[in-house]
Amino acid sequence: MSDRSADMPVVERRRIAAEEVRLPPGFAVEGTAGRILREALRLFAERGFYGASIRDLADACEIRSATLYAHFPTKEHVLAELVRLGHENHHAHIKAAEGAEPVAKLRELVRAHVLAHADYPLLAVVANNELHCLSDEMATPALVLRADGRQRLSDILHEGIAAGVFDLPDPYLAVTAISGMGMRVANWYGPDVPYQPLEIAETYAEFALRIAGVHPDLRPGALRSSTA
């Protein structure tokens, strides 16, 4: 992959780079409830949960606050639904990632992890960044899915270590590093970025293999830099 840093947009004072408001197929909600979720997604992504009021949300939907409450009891319930949708979409991505051995498993899981964040960046930003605003009860379903995702990655790393194909000093920190770099894609990826989601996913998968200490000869089809 060539260096396209000169084509990257000038950094603006925004929380996110993406602007398109959309939900994944199969997770989209129709009618007034769907409109509330889509407008909340935009507002929460741009301003944060505490930066957007019920009045802001009702005005964006062009409805009265009473109509909004007929669909969601509180603003927290709106956020909880978006957080649930975001984590279920991410979990569906990584559950579909398959591989015959540790190197392939790690590559496919990281590709799926990154694509979930690049394909639906606003949803990923809200699901990740605003999760702390929920009560323990409302956050639990998302936290269970998040823990399962981390465990899947941890299991792959330990499998690779046991097989002698991964060489890394601290599996826990490797999980944190690989997870974190994929999550951040949602914040900076947008329409002006000169990369396609699949390109980013493939490159991040290569980064993950390097973090895991996989020898280049065990990375078939990997992207190689001139210094690799």
Steps between C-alpha positions, in 0.01 A plus 500: 500500500640839399539790742200730458567720801514810279142432393366477855259781596603777735401406854196696619373560853238226476447186707459293185582520129200305367170672433265244346235374741411138438435174678606154376252290299310278736555744786309795352175604666216648296241768570522769765713283729751458218508874435563564870788252503660645186479860624626393843788322331600821325460719808673263743788444257551874447429634850512203735209367704509782755539766231166423333175563684160339454384830347790487251404147403130577467576810289732299273223243448240776454279347765384600847683373806182314602512306172860404567413373846230281346778301331783525756437562874820704543796632305706225663275239338576653159873479567466146635336389176778656289769345721328163469474529122865602471629214711273242336615614155865476606445160659331369185806609299755327719290184545500460122882523485649156452846352450660159495799589720610783733653731238193479275267531799673817622501654153130434443391613846690829473364561149146449632569720804626788286227472238231522767650835604574633150168402342286653779726756668229712666339195654837370618596836653176522696508133606858532625530857623160542666474158662618647831187720512274199551400351832653163588175325414470660157869460418518130590384352165766698312767421758430127465548519123814712542649251746428214261678685219808559714498136605488384139806710420679386815429135418648542152816661637549226758436235236767657280747516789438133580552409134826697488386738224443807722779668695378781723601607852154569645179351352272721711662821376498362146122454524467857624723641224335309217148576626576866559655576162197351326254693712669833421431455129142610566620842618723593206350312205273709279413584139815709445742227610677356191463137608222247461384309809634170366845655445507622858380163630768310305776733618389491863491121479865515395576734790336250737713216365810710560387576855458125548856448381407289198798437273452644146526150351186405694300793366384379156360778289596760761568858410875558511678829548833561334668461839315184610 
